[in-house]
């Protein structure tokens, strides 16, 4: 018999960033109580939750405290202490820890995509010593196996000279080298699987990155119907292979009708923020529904949509310009310190005319270092 956790039960979220904040807002709107574990006092998620436990993510006593005061646990990022989570056997963790094991290690993740889900992925090799770099076809990108994000822990290798430079200060950590594919677009899709095994996908998004950081997401992606169907089938195959609960973000490279999976994110994804206003159910409510055992409807998009990440001091300009832009859906994450290239908030607009205006505004207001 399936178990459904109904409000006013408490959802415990490990991680207090903006993903946790938007997850908490969805859960609160549904009538759930929310608790958050995060080391930052007054974290974005903590600001909108019923309580926050201020502690490091690997603090087992703090995790036990969160679990004790929650009916179900979830997480908003992949670098969670799996061993500490396994100790919380008395509190439901629908996503499990195997999803974290797979997605927190790039080698394990790539092998899962290739060998278990059996969907296209870029060629890769594990790198243990600098001489391993001599075997590869360039261009390629060297990455840390775990912990990297938004371009951190990555080295682009275009020529043999790049390899020689890197060898002089070779990273002392586990590494993976991925062949660069000749992609024309970067796209992503959010997928969720319910407790009963039903799978839903959100509209495929087309993404533009600047300095390895997501800048804009446009939905729907400008791709063929054939490719759209292929990507949705890939998402469904991965979700089934994982026995997924919650939302999974899937990043992909596209060239013509070819597609390769780049990375998986075991939680809501930055490129799915548009869904808060633009679809009949946001990725965050979909995530909550999946982990508590509620059904998820088929997802529909009303109109073309764009989401713009506000990096660094772009947030300040956006606050000042709010009075001039009633068409904006403005989100301020409430972070205490503005930093260059840090995601501080986002704007979503709906309709082609508003997309054009948002692009114009973005071109005029680049962040400053």
N, C-alpha and C positions, 0 to 999 in steps of 0.2 A: 504493500500500500504506500502511495506517495505521501510525503510529508510537506505540508504547506505551512510556512511561518507567517502568520497574519499580524498586522498592527494591533496593539501598540508595542509589539516586540522590539528588541534593541538590536541594531546592526552595528557591529564593531568593525571599524575601518583601520587597517594598518597603513599609515601614511597620511599626512595632513596637508598635502599640496593642493593645487587647483583641481586635479582630477578627483581627489577625495572631497573637495568642496562641492563640486557639481553633483557628485554621487550622493552626498549628504543632503543637498537641497532637494533632489528627487525623492529620496527616502522620506524626508520630513513632510513633503507635500502629500505623500501617500499615507501618512499617519504613523510612521515608525519613529522610534527614538534612535539616536545615533551617538556612538562613542568613537573617539579617535585616539590613536597612539602616534605621537610624533615628538621629536626632541625640541622642536621650535615652539616657544611659548606663543600663544595666540596665532597658531598656524592658520592658513586659509580655510582648511576644513574645520579646525577647532572653533573658528569664529561663528560657524553656523550649526554647530552640533550641540547636543545636550551636555556632553562632558568631554574633556581631553585629558589623557594621561601623558604627562611630559616626561619622556624617557627615550633612550636609544632603541632602535628597532630590534636589536639583539638582546635587550634586557628581558630575561626570561620571567622575572618576577612581574614586570610591567605587562608582558604579554599574558601571563596568567590572570592578572588583574582585569585586563580588557576582556579576556575570554569569560571570566567569572561573571562579569556584568553585561554580557551580550548573549543573545540567543543564536546568533549566526555571525561568522567572521568572513571578511573579504579583504582584499589588498588592492592598493592603487598603483603599485610599481613592482618590478620583478626581483629586485635585489633584497629579498626578505630572507631572514634566517630560517631555512627550512627545518633544521633540527629543532629549533625552538618552537616552531609551529606544530611540529609533530607531537610535542608534549601536550598540546591542548586538545586531547582526545575527547573531552567531555562536551566541547562546544562544536557545533556544526561548522565545517569548512567545506562548502560544496565544491569549490574550485580544486581542492586538494593541494598537495605539495608536488606532485609529479609534473604538473603544468609549470611550476616554478623551476624545477630541475631542468626541464627541457629548454625553457625560454631564457633562463639566466646565463646560459653558456652558449656562445655562438656556434661552437663546433657541434655540440649536442643538438642544437636547434636545426642546423643545416642538415645533419644526418637524419634527423626525424623527418624533415620536409622531403628529403630525397628518397629515403629508404622505407619509411613507414607510410607517410601520406602519399608518396609516389607522385609528386607534382614537380614541375620544373624549378630548379634553383641554380644559382650561379655556381661555377666550378670553384672548389676551395681545397686548401691543404692546411694541415696543422703545421705550425712553425715553432721549432724548439730552439734552434741556434741560427746565427746569422747566415751560415753557409747554405741553409735551406732556401734562402732567397735567390740563390744562383740558378735554381732549377725551373723558375717560373717564367711564364709568358707575360710580358708587359703590354699595356698598363695593368696594374693590379693595385689593390688597396689592402694594407696591413692593418689589422684591428686587434685590440685587446679582446680576449675571449669573453670577459665579463666586465661590467661596470661602466662601459663607455656610453655616452649619449650626446646628442647635438654636436657631433664632430669631435668630441673629446676621445682620446685613445685611438686615433686613426692617423695613418700616414699614407699619402698617395705616392705611388711609385710609378713614374712614367718612363724613366730611363735607367740605365745601369749606373749612372752617376748618382741618382737618387738612392740607389741601394748602397753605394760606397759611403755616402754621407751618413746614412742611417746606421751602417755597421760600426761607425766610430762611436756611436752612443746608442747601442742596441738596447731596446726596452727589456728590463728584467722582469718579465711576466709571461703568462701563457698567451699565445698569439694565434691568429688565423689569417691566412692570406686568401683573398677572394679575387677572382678574375673579374675585371670590369667588362660588363656587357655593353654593346652599342645601343643603349636604350634611348628612346626619343621623349618618353614621358615617365613620370613617377606617379603612380596611383595607389590608392588604398581602399580597403573595404572593411567594414566592421561586421562581425558575425556573432550571433548569440545562439545558444542551444538551450532549450528548456529542460526542465527536470524529466519530461516525458520523451525527450529526444527530438522534438520538433526544432528545426533550424530556420532562422530568419537572417537576412542580410540587409544592411542599409545601402542606399545608393552609392555607387562607386565614385570616389572623389579623385580629382586631379590636383596634384600638389606641386608647389614651387618652393624650393629651398634656397636660402641665401646663407652662405658660410655654414652649410650643413644643418641649418636650423629651419624648420618649417615656417614659411612666411605667409603663403596664401593657399587656401583650399577652395576649389571651385567644383560645384556639383550641379548636374551630373557631369562626369568626365566625358570629354569629347573623344569617344571611342566607338567602334562599330558594335552592332548588336551581337555579332558572333563573338567578339572579344569579351563583351559584357557577360554573355552566358558562360564563357570559358572561365572567367574570373570568379563568378558566382559558384560554379561547380568546384573550383579549387578551394574556395572558402568552405563550402559544405563538406568537402572531403577532409580538410584539415580539422574542422570542428568534430566530425564523427571520429576521426582517428585519435583525437584527444579525449573523447567522451566529455566534451567541453561543457562547463557551466560558467555562467557569466558572459561578458563580452570579450572578444578577441579582436585586436587590430592586426590587419595583415597589410604590409607594405610590399608593393610590387613594381618591377620595371617593365616597360612596354616598348616594343619596337614593331611597328606594323601590326601584324596579328600574333606576334610572338610575345610571351609573357614569362617572367621569372619571379618567384617569390624572393624578396630581399630579407625581411625580418618579420617576427611575430611579437606582439605585445599582449600579455595575458591580462588585459584590463581595458577599459575605455581608452581611446586614442585621441591625440591632439587634433588629428584631421577629421574627427567625428563630432567636434564641438558644434558645427553647423546644425546638427540634428535637434538641438534644444528648441530652436524656433522653426526649422524648415521641414521637419517630418512629423508625422502623427504621433510618434513616440521617440524620445531622445535615446541615444545610446546609454545614457546614465540610468534612465528608468528601466530600459531593457536589461541592463546589468543587475539592477536591484531585483527585478521580477524573476530573473533566472536564478539568483542565489537563494531567494526565499521560496521558490517553487511555484510562482504564479505564471500563467501563460503569457506569451508575447504575441501581439497581432502581426500581420503582414505589414511591412513598413512601406509608406508611400511618401513621395515628395511632391509638394504643390507646385513650386516654381523653381527656376534656376537660382542658385544661392552662392554667395561667397563668404568665407571666413578669413579675416586678416588677423594674424598674431601681432600684438603690440609688444615690441621688444624695447627694453630699457626706457629711455625718457620719452619714447613715443606715447606712453601712457599719459604723461603730463599734458601733451598737446591734445590728445583725444579728450581728456577731461574738459579742457578749455573750449574745445570745439563742439561739445555736446549740444549746446544751445542752438547751433546752426544745422544740426542733422537729426531731425526727428525720425528719419528712416533707419537709424542705427539701432541695433540690439547690442548695447555696450556692456561688457563684462570686465570688472576690475577685481582682480584676485585678492586684493587686500594684503599684498606682501609688504613687509615693513621696510625693505630697503630696495631702492632702484639700482640695478646694475646693468652694464652694457651687455647686450645679447641675452639678457634674462627675460623669460616670458612673464610679463606683468599683467596681461589681460588680453582680450580679443574683441573684435567687432564682427558681427554677422549682419549681412544685408540680403534681402530677398527681392528678386526681379532684376532683369537685365539692365534697366536704367540705373538702379541703385548700385549694381556691380560696377558700372562704368564710373560713377561718382566716387565710389570707395577707392578704386584704382587711382584716380586722379589725386585724391587726398593722400594716399600712401606715397605716391611719387613726390609729393611736395614736402612730406614730413618724415624723412629717413631719420633713424635714431643717430645720436652723436656719441662718439667714444669719450 
